[in-house]
Each structure stands twice: as structure tokens, then as C-alpha cells.
Amino acid sequence: METRRAEFAGSWYPGRRTDCLRAIEELERSALSCPDVGGKAVGGIVPHAGWYYS
């Protein structure tokens, strides 16, 4: 699997790894229901238009 360059980092989603992790943790805290996956999440699905606009 190829890894794409983060072309829009810092504009449509956080630009730094630590900021991404913080945003994900906040989303998990504020979610109505976040099921326990029984392990460490290694991926996620986010809207194509950017985290801030969805």
C-alpha cells in the first residue's frame, strides 16, 4: 500500500501528528457512541473535504 503525501496538512486537517491525535481523542470523547474495538485502532475514515468542514 502506498502512503500519500499530506498535501493539505494544516489547512483541511491538523498539520502535526500530535494535533491529529489530540483532535481524534476529542472526537472520541464527544462521540455519542464509540464502541470498544478491543485493541489499538490503526486507521480511520474521515471525510474527503477535511475534518473541519464536515
trRosetta pair geometry for C-beta under 8 A, 3 or more apart (Angstrom, degrees):
i j d omega theta_ij theta_ji phi_ij phi_ji
4 7 7.7 -48 151 -15 105 95
6 9 3.9 47 137 -41 120 116
6 15 7.9 142 130 -139 134 58
8 11 5.0 -91 -174 59 81 104
8 12 4.2 13 143 19 133 112
8 13 6.8 81 106 24 98 84
8 50 6.7 -98 129 -91 141 110
9 13 6.7 -50 -119 77 50 85
9 14 7.3 -13 -160 112 77 40
9 15 4.2 100 151 -126 89 65
9 16 7.9 110 174 -41 116 33
10 13 8.0 -2 -11 79 20 48
10 14 7.0 16 -86 -180 43 31
10 15 2.9 25 -67 -68 88 125
10 16 7.9 59 -79 -23 90 65
11 15 7.8 64 -14 -68 52 103
11 50 7.4 -78 111 -119 69 145
12 49 6.9 -140 -155 153 126 44
12 50 2.7 -117 -175 -102 95 126
12 51 6.9 120 147 19 67 66
12 52 6.7 -147 -165 28 43 99
12 53 7.0 -50 -147 5 84 115
13 20 6.9 42 155 -105 106 95
13 23 7.7 -167 -165 79 83 167
13 46 7.3 68 -95 131 141 158
13 50 5.4 -153 -42 -150 78 77
13 51 4.4 88 -107 4 89 110
13 52 7.1 -168 -86 -13 46 87
14 19 3.5 -162 -169 115 138 112
14 20 4.7 -161 69 -65 124 62
14 22 7.7 125 -89 53 168 94
14 23 5.5 -170 -22 -14 132 138
14 51 7.5 -16 -9 41 75 146
15 19 6.6 33 49 52 55 143
16 19 4.5 88 63 8 87 106
16 20 7.0 -150 95 -8 45 85
17 20 5.6 -55 -152 33 32 113
17 21 6.4 30 154 -17 67 105
18 21 5.7 -52 -148 37 33 111
18 22 6.3 35 153 -19 65 106
19 22 5.6 -51 -145 37 33 113
19 23 6.3 35 154 -20 65 105
20 23 5.8 -56 -149 36 29 111
20 24 6.3 29 154 -18 65 107
21 24 5.7 -54 -147 36 31 111
21 25 6.3 32 154 -19 65 106
22 25 5.8 -54 -148 36 30 112
22 26 6.4 30 153 -18 64 106
23 26 5.7 -55 -149 37 31 111
23 27 6.4 34 152 -20 64 104
23 51 6.5 52 158 153 145 159
24 27 5.6 -52 -149 35 33 113
24 28 6.4 34 152 -19 65 104
24 44 7.1 -156 -125 -34 124 167
25 28 5.6 -53 -150 36 32 113
25 29 6.4 33 152 -20 65 105
26 29 5.6 -52 -146 36 33 112
26 30 6.2 14 160 -5 66 112
27 30 6.2 -68 -142 47 27 98
27 31 6.3 47 155 -49 64 98
28 31 5.7 -37 -146 3 30 119
28 34 5.1 83 -154 -128 76 168
31 34 4.3 93 78 -52 140 103
37 41 6.0 94 42 -74 153 86
41 44 6.7 46 159 -63 127 92
46 51 5.8 -37 -170 -84 136 83
46 54 7.6 160 179 40 78 151
47 50 6.9 -30 91 50 98 27
47 51 7.2 146 46 -92 93 36
47 53 7.4 -123 97 79 138 81
47 54 3.7 141 15 -71 157 158
49 53 5.0 -85 125 84 110 126
49 54 6.1 135 65 -58 103 100
50 53 4.9 60 73 19 100 106
50 54 7.1 171 82 -14 51 97
51 54 6.7 -79 -152 32 25 104
